[in-house]
Amino acid sequence: MMGNEDYSEGMKALDDDKAMLQTARLMETAGVCVAVYDHEDRLRYANRAFRAAWFIEEGEYPLWPDLMRRNFHARRGTVITADNVEAWLASTISRRGKAGFRAFETDLHDGRWLWMTETTQADGWMLCVASDITSIRPDERALRQDRDDAIKASQTDDLTGIPSRRFVMAKLNDLLAKTQDDSGLSWGEIGCIAVLDIDNFKYINDRFGHSVGDAVLRDFAATLQHHVRKTDVLGRVGGEEFVLVLPNTSAGDAEAIVGRMLEAVRLSRPLPDQVSFRYTFSAGIACAERGEKAGDLYRRADLALYAAKMRGRDQISLDPGIRLG
């Protein structure tokens, strides 16, 4: 015989199920476009409006880059003005999902103008919502697009297409802001940064010329980007120096990630006509401490990088203050 407590729990579970079903029905018939992407940027849910706007079949769950790539070639979905879709994808992916929330405007090949929001959780899952704002006057739309293009340009490194110093340092400050808001964070829950520097880059420029140096920089950014998680941020901060921000990452995991990058760069051949040409890089890793300022964290990682260089390059050095385990 069911007691009152069991009955109440059962009714609550039934009500929750009904609420979930109603939510699903409302999402499916909503006029706005709604989608959910997982930490690998694979579509996990899209309502009817989203599937129609981006030409997604029922039961199909593509990766975001694959969806954008095929729509670009079919001239449908999002308008991408770049001539080289792969370069556009690489640059866009390097910033996609790096903020907890962002809003922007975009247009579709069918003439619609959309206001899009992306809400990203710490684990990399993302909620996308798009609303039709086509009724905005065309001259206002152009001004807004010019503004967004200018912001994007200020946050992007011209040569490599990955985030600039301004963008990556802003994300580093965001990481450290968590330490002010949540004093209960334990070691490794805040995150780490790695300062990366291409070995003997001045020698490469002096011997082979700046065009080869530029090719190495572009190859370096592209090679590392393949190993950057959705929640991480890789940016070029100047010359041959790059910074990798790794939220919610322990020193051991950070070292493993950068280790895979080291191996990938060792195997890379950036000059198709000189297959014997190869290069390496060194890295210093430091973990954030509660209440720490960005300059202090960066300095500790930079000192660790210097130690890696002094030990012979092509390796990782950890800040001596890191507590492992």
C-alpha positions as CSV (number, residue, x, y, z in Angstrom):
1,M,0.0,0.0,0.0
2,M,1.5,3.4,-1.1
3,G,2.0,5.9,1.7
4,N,1.4,9.7,1.4
5,E,5.1,10.4,0.9
6,D,5.5,7.9,-1.9
7,Y,2.3,9.1,-3.5
8,S,3.5,12.7,-3.4
9,E,6.9,11.7,-4.9
10,G,5.1,9.8,-7.7
11,M,2.9,12.8,-8.5
12,K,5.8,15.1,-8.5
13,A,7.7,12.8,-11.0
14,L,4.6,12.7,-13.2
15,D,4.2,16.5,-13.1
16,D,7.9,16.8,-14.0
17,D,7.4,14.5,-17.0
18,K,4.4,16.5,-18.2
19,A,6.4,19.7,-17.8
20,M,9.3,18.3,-19.9
21,L,6.8,17.1,-22.6
22,Q,5.1,20.5,-22.7
23,T,8.5,22.2,-22.9
24,A,9.6,20.0,-25.8
25,R,6.3,20.7,-27.7
26,L,6.6,24.5,-27.1
27,M,10.3,24.5,-28.3
28,E,9.4,22.5,-31.4
29,T,6.6,24.9,-32.5
30,A,8.3,28.1,-31.4
31,G,8.9,30.9,-33.9
32,V,12.4,31.4,-32.8
33,C,15.3,29.0,-33.8
34,V,16.6,26.9,-30.9
35,A,19.5,24.5,-30.9
36,V,21.8,22.8,-28.4
37,Y,25.4,21.8,-29.2
38,D,27.6,19.5,-27.0
39,H,31.2,20.0,-25.9
40,E,32.5,18.7,-29.3
41,D,30.2,21.2,-31.1
42,R,27.9,18.5,-32.4
43,L,24.3,19.3,-32.7
44,R,22.2,17.5,-30.1
45,Y,18.8,19.2,-30.5
46,A,17.3,21.6,-33.0
47,N,13.7,22.7,-33.2
48,R,11.7,22.9,-36.4
49,A,12.6,26.6,-37.1
50,F,16.3,26.0,-36.6
51,R,16.3,22.9,-38.8
52,A,14.5,24.8,-41.6
53,A,16.8,27.8,-41.4
54,W,20.0,25.7,-41.6
55,F,18.7,22.8,-43.7
56,I,19.1,20.0,-41.2
57,E,17.2,16.8,-41.8
58,E,15.2,15.0,-39.0
59,G,17.4,12.7,-37.1
60,E,20.6,14.4,-38.4
61,Y,23.2,15.7,-35.8
62,P,26.1,17.2,-37.7
63,L,29.1,18.9,-36.2
64,W,28.8,22.7,-36.5
65,P,31.8,23.1,-38.9
66,D,30.4,20.4,-41.2
67,L,27.0,22.1,-41.2
68,M,28.5,25.5,-42.0
69,R,30.8,24.1,-44.6
70,R,28.1,22.3,-46.6
71,N,25.7,25.2,-46.5
72,F,28.5,27.5,-47.7
73,H,29.0,25.4,-50.8
74,A,25.3,25.1,-51.3
75,R,24.9,28.9,-50.8
76,R,22.2,28.6,-48.2
77,G,21.9,29.1,-44.4
78,T,24.3,31.7,-42.9
79,V,25.8,34.2,-45.4
80,I,29.6,33.8,-45.2
81,T,31.4,36.5,-47.2
82,A,34.9,35.0,-47.0
83,D,36.4,33.5,-50.1
84,N,38.1,30.8,-48.1
85,V,35.6,28.9,-46.0
86,E,38.3,26.8,-44.2
87,A,40.1,29.9,-43.1
88,W,36.8,31.5,-41.9
89,L,35.9,28.3,-40.0
90,A,39.4,28.1,-38.3
91,S,39.1,31.7,-37.2
92,T,35.5,31.5,-36.1
93,I,36.0,28.2,-34.2
94,S,38.9,29.8,-32.3
95,R,36.4,32.2,-30.7
96,R,33.2,30.2,-30.7
97,G,31.9,29.1,-27.3
98,K,34.7,30.9,-25.4
99,A,32.3,33.2,-23.5
100,G,29.5,32.3,-21.2
101,F,27.2,34.4,-23.2
102,R,27.4,36.4,-26.4
103,A,25.0,38.0,-28.8
104,F,25.4,39.0,-32.4
105,E,23.6,39.6,-35.7
106,T,23.8,37.5,-38.8
107,D,22.0,37.2,-42.1
108,L,20.7,34.2,-44.1
109,H,20.7,33.6,-47.8
110,D,16.9,33.7,-47.8
111,G,17.1,37.4,-46.9
112,R,16.3,37.1,-43.2
113,W,18.4,39.0,-40.6
114,L,18.8,37.2,-37.2
115,W,19.7,38.2,-33.7
116,M,21.5,35.3,-32.2
117,T,22.5,34.4,-28.7
118,E,24.9,31.7,-27.5
119,T,24.9,30.6,-23.9
120,T,27.8,28.2,-23.0
121,Q,28.2,26.2,-19.9
122,A,31.5,25.5,-18.2
123,D,31.5,22.0,-19.8
124,G,31.2,23.4,-23.3
125,W,27.6,22.6,-24.0
126,M,25.9,25.5,-25.8
127,L,22.3,26.8,-26.2
128,C,21.7,28.8,-29.4
129,V,18.6,31.0,-29.9
130,A,18.0,33.1,-33.0
131,S,15.2,35.6,-33.5
132,D,14.1,37.2,-36.8
133,I,14.9,41.0,-36.8
134,T,14.5,41.5,-40.5
135,S,12.3,44.5,-39.9
136,I,15.2,46.6,-38.8
137,R,16.0,49.3,-41.4
138,P,18.7,48.3,-43.9
139,D,20.8,51.4,-43.1
140,E,20.8,50.5,-39.4
141,R,21.6,46.9,-40.2
142,A,24.7,48.0,-42.2
143,L,25.9,50.1,-39.3
144,R,25.4,47.2,-36.9
145,Q,27.3,44.9,-39.2
146,D,30.2,47.3,-39.6
147,R,30.4,47.6,-35.8
148,D,30.4,43.8,-35.4
149,D,33.1,43.5,-38.1
150,A,35.3,46.1,-36.4
151,I,34.9,44.3,-33.0
152,K,35.8,41.0,-34.6
153,A,38.9,42.5,-36.3
154,S,40.1,44.0,-33.0
155,Q,39.9,40.5,-31.4
156,T,41.6,38.6,-34.2
157,D,45.2,38.3,-35.1
158,D,45.6,39.2,-38.8
159,L,48.3,36.7,-39.7
160,T,47.0,33.5,-38.0
161,G,43.3,34.2,-37.7
162,I,43.2,33.1,-34.1
163,P,42.3,35.4,-31.1
164,S,44.5,38.5,-30.6
165,R,46.2,39.5,-27.3
166,R,43.2,41.7,-26.4
167,F,40.8,38.8,-26.7
168,V,42.9,36.2,-24.9
169,M,43.9,38.5,-22.0
170,A,40.2,39.4,-21.6
171,K,39.5,35.6,-21.2
172,L,42.3,35.3,-18.8
173,N,40.8,38.1,-16.7
174,D,37.4,36.3,-16.9
175,L,39.1,33.1,-15.6
176,L,40.6,35.0,-12.6
177,A,37.3,36.8,-11.9
178,K,35.9,33.4,-10.8
179,T,38.4,33.4,-7.9
180,Q,36.8,36.6,-6.6
181,D,33.3,35.3,-6.9
182,D,33.7,31.8,-5.5
183,S,36.2,31.4,-2.6
184,G,35.2,27.7,-2.4
185,L,37.1,26.8,-5.6
186,S,39.7,24.2,-4.9
187,W,43.1,23.8,-6.6
188,G,42.7,22.9,-10.2
189,E,39.1,24.1,-10.4
190,I,40.2,27.6,-11.4
191,G,42.4,26.6,-14.3
192,C,45.8,27.1,-15.8
193,I,47.6,29.1,-18.5
194,A,50.4,28.0,-20.8
195,V,52.8,30.5,-22.4
196,L,54.1,29.0,-25.7
197,D,57.0,30.2,-27.7
198,I,58.4,28.9,-31.0
199,D,62.0,27.8,-30.6
200,N,64.8,29.7,-32.5
201,F,62.2,31.8,-34.4
202,K,64.7,34.6,-35.0
203,Y,67.0,32.1,-36.7
204,I,64.2,30.9,-38.9
205,N,63.4,34.5,-40.0
206,D,67.1,35.4,-40.6
207,R,68.0,32.2,-42.5
208,F,64.8,31.5,-44.5
209,G,63.1,35.0,-44.6
210,H,60.0,36.5,-43.1
211,S,57.7,34.7,-45.6
212,V,58.8,31.4,-44.1
213,G,58.5,32.8,-40.6
214,D,54.9,33.8,-41.4
215,A,54.2,30.3,-42.8
216,V,55.5,28.8,-39.5
217,L,53.3,31.1,-37.4
218,R,50.2,30.2,-39.4
219,D,51.1,26.5,-39.3
220,F,51.7,26.7,-35.5
221,A,48.3,28.3,-34.8
222,A,46.5,25.9,-37.1
223,T,48.3,22.8,-35.6
224,L,47.6,23.8,-32.0
225,Q,44.0,24.7,-32.7
226,H,43.3,21.0,-33.5
227,H,44.1,20.2,-29.9
228,V,42.3,23.2,-28.2
229,R,39.1,22.2,-26.4
230,K,35.9,24.2,-26.9
231,T,36.3,25.7,-23.5
232,D,39.9,26.7,-24.0
233,V,41.3,29.9,-25.7
234,L,44.5,30.0,-27.8
235,G,45.7,33.5,-28.8
236,R,48.8,35.1,-30.3
237,V,50.1,37.8,-27.9
238,G,53.0,39.0,-30.0
239,G,55.8,37.8,-32.3
240,E,56.2,34.1,-31.8
241,E,54.6,34.0,-28.4
242,F,51.2,32.5,-27.8
243,V,49.0,32.0,-24.7
244,L,46.6,29.1,-24.0
245,V,44.0,29.7,-21.3
246,L,42.7,26.4,-19.8
247,P,39.7,26.9,-17.5
248,N,38.8,24.3,-14.9
249,T,41.9,22.3,-15.7
250,S,44.5,20.8,-13.4
251,A,48.2,21.1,-13.9
252,G,48.5,17.5,-14.9
253,D,45.7,17.8,-17.6
254,A,47.2,21.0,-18.9
255,E,50.6,19.3,-19.2
256,A,49.0,16.4,-21.1
257,I,47.2,18.8,-23.5
258,V,50.3,20.8,-24.2
259,G,52.3,17.6,-24.6
260,R,50.0,16.5,-27.4
261,M,50.6,19.9,-29.0
262,L,54.4,19.4,-28.7
263,E,54.2,16.1,-30.5
264,A,51.9,17.5,-33.2
265,V,54.2,20.4,-34.0
266,R,57.2,18.0,-34.1
267,L,55.4,16.1,-36.9
268,S,54.2,19.2,-38.8
269,R,55.8,20.2,-42.1
270,P,54.8,23.8,-42.8
271,L,56.7,24.1,-46.1
272,P,55.4,21.8,-48.8
273,D,58.5,22.3,-51.0
274,Q,60.9,21.7,-48.1
275,V,59.7,18.5,-46.4
276,S,62.8,18.3,-44.3
277,F,62.0,21.6,-42.6
278,R,60.7,21.2,-39.1
279,Y,60.4,23.3,-35.9
280,T,59.5,23.0,-32.2
281,F,58.3,25.1,-29.4
282,S,58.6,25.4,-25.6
283,A,56.0,26.0,-23.0
284,G,55.6,27.2,-19.4
285,I,52.5,26.3,-17.4
286,A,51.2,28.0,-14.2
287,C,47.9,27.4,-12.4
288,A,45.7,30.3,-11.2
289,E,45.5,31.0,-7.5
290,R,42.6,32.6,-5.6
291,G,42.7,36.4,-5.8
292,E,45.6,36.5,-8.3
293,K,46.0,39.2,-10.9
294,A,46.5,38.3,-14.6
295,G,50.0,39.9,-14.7
296,D,51.2,37.8,-11.8
297,L,49.9,34.5,-13.3
298,Y,51.3,35.4,-16.7
299,R,54.7,36.2,-15.1
300,R,54.8,32.8,-13.4
301,A,54.0,31.0,-16.6
302,D,56.6,33.1,-18.5
303,L,59.3,32.2,-15.9
304,A,58.4,28.5,-16.4
305,L,58.8,29.0,-20.2
306,Y,62.2,30.5,-19.6
307,A,63.2,27.4,-17.6
308,A,62.1,25.2,-20.5
309,K,64.2,27.2,-22.9
310,M,67.2,26.9,-20.6
311,R,66.8,23.2,-20.3
312,G,67.2,22.8,-24.1
313,R,63.8,23.8,-25.7
314,D,61.1,21.6,-27.2
315,Q,59.7,20.8,-23.8
316,I,57.3,21.8,-21.0
317,S,58.2,23.4,-17.7
318,L,55.8,23.7,-14.8
319,D,55.7,26.6,-12.4
320,P,57.6,25.4,-9.2
321,G,54.7,26.5,-7.1
322,I,52.2,24.0,-8.8
323,R,50.9,21.4,-6.5
324,L,50.4,18.1,-8.3
325,G,48.0,15.3,-7.3
